[in-house]
C-alpha cells in the first residue's frame, strides 16, 4: 500500500512543524495528556503559543474554503489548561550525562528552547539573562492581558525542571564576556539576546520631556509599576508593539489615545485581529501619516506635527517612505511613545571575535555560526523581528547545530525549507463538505477590557473544544487502496460522496481531494481500502482486547457491544471504555470517529467473540459530517441483520439508534432499552 508524502498545509505552515491533525485527533479521543506530550515535544512554549501565537497553521487551514479555519491555537490552549496536574507530575530532573557545558546568552523562547533540547540530551545548559525575570520579552514586555506571567511560568518551569540553570540579573558583557565564558570551560556558546531595545526618531523635539520609548514603557507596565501619562497620548508606529503600547495606555486610564501609522490600514504590519480589537477599545488610528516634529512648551511635549505619507515602500519593495511635505497636520499630546522598531543590545560580544553588522550579528543562516568558532546565534538577534513560535524553531535548530559540533567538531547545515504540502481544496470538493460554524469564545466587552490588565479572552470549555476538534478535516489521512487486493470493481467510485475515487487498473483516492470519510473502506467488497490513520480494520482487535480484560465471565450476560460516535460526546468521561466498566455495566463501549465507517464485518464481529447484542449509536439525525453516510450505514445495518436472521441468531440483536439531546443523557437510555429487549428474548 503506497504511502502519501505530501504534508497537510497546517503542519507545513507551522514553524516548528507541529502535526496539528494529530493533537486534534487526540483531543477528540479524550487523550488530553497524550496531546500535551505531543505538543511539548514539538514546542516547549505551548502555553505561550496557546495565547499569543499568530497561528499561521490556521491561516493555511484548508477548511477556510468551506466555512472557517479550525481554531487550532485555542485547542492547544485547551490542552495545556486541562492537563496542569499531569504536567506537574511529568516533570523530571535530568542529570547531565555529558561533560560539555553550553552557555546561552538570553532567556527568550529561542535561548530556552535550545537549553531544553540540550538538557534532554544530557548537556549542561546555563542560561544568562540580564533582566530579573526569565523569558526575554515574553517575561518583561508582553502585556499581561495577552500573556499572564503564570502562563509563561508554566513553560519555563518545565524547562527548569530538566536541570537547566537560568541565572537572572546577570548581564554578559558587564564584567564577564564571551572570552571569560570560554575560560570558564563552556564548550559552546549560543547568543540569543533578541531585540530588546527600542529605536527612536531623528526629528526636532524628540528629546523633550514626555517622549517615551516603547520597550521601556512596556517593561514598566508589565512589571506592574504603572506609568505616569497625561490625558492625551500619541503612539507612533503600525506594528504589534505599537498596538500593545496603545492598548496599555488605554488600560492606564488614558481616554485619548491616537496611533499614527506610516502604513495604510491594509499595509499595517500588526495582526489584523489585534488592530480591530484596538479600535474596539477606543484607540483612534490615523493611517498614512508620518512624524515631522515634536512641538513643545518649556521643553515639555505639547503635540506632534505630521506629514502625509504617500508611499511606504519604493519600487523595489524596500522600506523607503516618501512624503507630501505640503500636506501637514497636528495632534495635541501630553506624551508621545515611539514604537517604530527594535534593535539588539550587543554588549555581550565586546572584546570577542564575534562581529556585528550594524545592530545584528554576522552569522551563517544554515549553520547558525558566528565569526568566532564555537559561538552560535539564533532568534531575532540574527533574523530580525519575528513571532515566538519562530524563535522556538530557531532554538531547536541551534541545539541541533551545537550537538553536532560537539559530537563531530564539524558544522551542520540546516537549510530552512517547507515540506511539500497540499494546496487548497478544489472548489467543487469544498461545496460538498458539510459546513459547521466555528466555536469562537467571545472576548470580554471592550469597555470592560480597558479597565485593567486582566486576560481578555477565555479558553474553550470541554464541550466547545470537542465540538471544534470535530471540524478538522484530517487532511492527508484519507483512503489508501491496496493494489494487490483491489479488484477494480468500481464500488469506491459509486460510493464516494465527494467524487474522489477513480479506478484505472486499481483504485486511487487523490489526497488533495479525499475527505477521510471512510465510506469506501466500509463498502469495499475486497477489503482493499483502509484509512491512513483511523484503523478501519481494527474493530475486532479492539473488542478482543476489551473481552480479554473482562475475562468473558458467565455472569456478564447479557453483554452488549456498543459502537458509539466519538463526535457526539461533550466530555471525555464517556470516551474511554475500560474492561472494568464493561464488567460492571454489561456494556462494552467501542468509540468510533464516525460510526458510518463500520463495515458489515465490523457489525457482526462482536457476535463471533461472544456478545449477545450490538448497539450502534450514530450522530443526532442530520448531524453526520459526511454526505450519504447515514443512509449507507443504515443499509449496512440491514444487511447485518439479515445475515443474523439467516443463521437463526435473529436480526433483532442489532439495534441502531441516533443520539437525542446529548450523548451523556441518551446513550444510557438506549443501552437499557436494548437490555430489556434481550431479556424479553430470553437472554
Secondary structure, 3 states (H helix, E strand, C coil): CCCCCCECHHHHHCCCCCCHHHHHHHHHCCCHHHHHHHHHHHCCCHHHHHHHCCCHHHHCCHHHHCCCCCCHHHHHHHHHHCCHHHHHHHCCCCCCCCCCEEEEECCCHHHHHHHHHHHHCCCEEEEEECCCCCCCHHHHCCCCCCCCHHHHHHHHHHHHCCCCEEEECCCCCCCCCHHHHHHCCCCEEEECCCCCEECCCCCECCCCECEEEHHHHHHHHHCCCCCCCCCEEEEECCCHHHHHHHHHHHHCCCCEEEEEECCCCCCCCCCHHHHHHHHHCCCEEEECEEEEEEEEECCEEEEEEEEEEEEEECCCCCEEEEEEEEEEEEEECCEEEECCCEECCCHHHCCCCCCEECCEECCECCCCECCCCCEEECCHHHHCCCCHHHHHHHHHHHHHHHHHHHHHCCCCCCCCCCCCECCCCCHHHHHHCCCCCCCCCCECCHHHHCCCCCCCECCCCHHHHHHHHCCCCCCCCCEEECCCCCCCCCHHHHHCCCCCCEECCCEECCCCCCCCCCHHHHHCCCCCEEECCCCCCCHHHHHHHHHHHHCCCCCCCCCEEEEEEHHHCCCHHHCCCCHHHHHHHCEEEEEECCHHHCCHHHHHHHHHCCCCEEEEEECCCCCCCCCCHHHHHHHHHHHHHHHHHHCCCCHHHEEEEECCCCHHHHHHHHHHHHHHHHHHCCC
